[in-house]
């Protein structure tokens, strides 16, 4: 355990060196918007304040405090990554997001005991919030790496969880090792090929490098030969998806988009047959890494259902009793799916309708974020354990629906992973309320609904005042 703690520290340092190397891998030929503004200051200040207050409550309520600490770490690491990305080339900036997600997962994995899963779930929450801020401030086009920070953090954290479940000496290093391998593959391709080759050829090279590095990590270092083909299959499928989906701003063909999504589901089925959840996590990490290098926002959205399936496997490993309650054929699970889809798409539509330069957007988005959280909790309490797991999967499907209708930004799926992680972390604390008597459940929902109504009024008031000030 001690050696793995040190190794996680080494991998975190290596990932940070790779991020810096990516920063200096080429000269910046485009001007980006400033990455730091009042919303960044407010988010950072609020997170640090909550972390400081959490010290007083850690002894009696450790789980929520660990979530807050993990989220704060994600916001700090993400801000550093965004600073590096602001001075890097566009393609290097994408891989900086991968490298900084690796720094976050590896550094938090240095802790010992049962606090690590909670810390990592909190990190996924914070990374998802950080990615969502880039969309709220209109920074998605300039900071792709920051936009996918939440998605990559979730993928690597899931690989860490699946590695823990293998009970193999070094398997817990899987997430950090895969992150380092993906970032290294990107840096090698950028330095070796530079701007001499088109992006399609570079993606193929990166997919090949990730396949080789993934095979070496899994078979030679972690010594889990059954998962040898997982990274290869993930990288190959991702390269194929990036090739068939449009690289311009054109809306992808619906049939092509659907076929790509089915390829992703087929991939996770193959990976699961190879090494169960462990193989699935490795394949998803490799696939996401290649799509990020390619800058394929549409491809990442097409993999929304795959991310949802991965989230269910995380629940299965962390809370096996709860996950056994999931049955897609039961109406509570189906309702949960629908709630997850409608909730995330509704939040996305609200963000698209706002003026990202307005001064009130910071407070309105904060209130809207709390509203989304409360609605999620209402859904979990109302629908019980089955509906709660359906809700988690529905968030992944929402990203797929957004891509199907023509969205191209991966921010939605990246932000969805943060909400997924928060709902997973809330499974244990909310478990006593998921199966309570009907009258008690109605009382709880009544209070939560009243809070939702108040927040709706606040959000509407802030957005209307914004409209008046800009008209």
Secondary structure, 3 states (H helix, E strand, C coil): CHHHHHHHHHHHHHHHHHHHHHHCCCCCCCCCCCCCCHHHHHHHHHHHHHHHHHHHHCCCCHHHHHHHHHHHHHHHHHHHHHHHHCCCCHHHHHHHHHHHHHHHHHHHCCCCCCHHHHHHHHHHHHHHHHHHHHHHCCCCCCCHHHHCHHHHHHHHHHHHHHHHHHCCCCHHHHHHHHHHHHHHHHHHHHHHHCCCCCHHHHHHHHHHHHHHHHHHHHHHHCCCHHHHHHHHHHHHHHHHHHHHCCCCCCCCCHHHHHHHHHHHHHHHHHHHHHHHHHHHHHHHHHHHHHHHHHCCHHHHHHCHHHHHHHHHHHHHHHCHHHHCCCCCCCHHHHHHHHHHHHHHHHHHHHHHHCCCCCCCHHHHHHHHHHHHHHHHHHHHHHHHHHHHHHHHHHHHHHHHHHHHCCCCCCHHHHHHHHHHHHHHHHHHHHHHHHCCCHHHHHHHHHHHHHHHHHHHHHHHHHHHHHHHHHC
